[in-house]
């Protein structure tokens, strides 16, 4: 029994060690995280595939104007021949002219092999199709660029959220240690009958709130880190470590020069996508107009056929007859009762809509740029203001702590000072994160 238990423990240990060995560990600065995401993020992987699809589609369209060769093999077994009626005297002058003779034509077995070479000589729709394929590829490439920019911004936000949680945990733990020491000292003073129990209870309430906040931010960090892994295309079971600190990242993102950067709407990826849509609508107008032009095609056919009342097609003495022909086809649109004109007008209206939407997009982007600049500048000012408030809150809390220990201040006054300090600490951290996020938003608009 002991041997079986020992074997089970060893087996379980081996399984756990195997699972641990399968885990991978990653370490990223913010720049490294962005680079990793642009290669491994799931959305970017599919965006790359969309580009490959567009390239294949472009080649598919191109091949429509290249020579096409098709072959076919057909076999027919006639169980019952179709009869054709004829006057009996058509073959026998002595026969009654009113008599009908039934005739069957053909053989029981028929084999045909055919090879066709076709070539498009001119088709306006084909020429427009080539242009459309290029535009489709450009749309896919721009869509991938937009995905890259969005993933970069989201990764920056996610990276900052993890760092925010880390800093919050450090600060809350520090506050917890200080508060536990004060609570312990206060309990001793209460035991000596020098203060009321209410002071102890008020400190205990504050400590409970701190513990609850610590538990919550610890859980939030797990979620934030898993979100980071998802964005990086890393399995949630693997380990990820971030090498930067929130403070240094904030300092690196305070750049007043970016506020003076000129905004060129033509460089914005959303505007470029709008231009692509306008171009696609122009091509639709060309396509509808091209349908009014004639189309020309040519083909060459080569083939063999054989006839037999027995299935002898694989015999060496089977006779096969060859045939061949060449043809040119011209298709000329003549009259459609106004249908083609109606389709052209519809395409033109769609083009005008896309041009209006592009103009609207241009104005929206300019407004977004103004807002992004304002938000970024405000985040910097808010950070400096939060730092000043934190210094004041620390001084107030320190004074209240001294007064409380000396019995010159109530526990309620001290608790209010602590809450004010904790709030100021979180406001500084949040202001640091805002600087990072707002700059990322501004840079995305500026491209």
Beta strands, then each sheet from edge to edge (+ up, - down):
strand 1: 25-28
strand 2: 68-77
strand 3: 83-87
strand 4: 100-104
strand 5: 109-122
strand 6: 239-242
strand 7: 295-308
strand 8: 321-331
sheet 1: 1+ 6+
sheet 2: 2+ 5- 7+ 8-
sheet 3: 3+ 4-
end
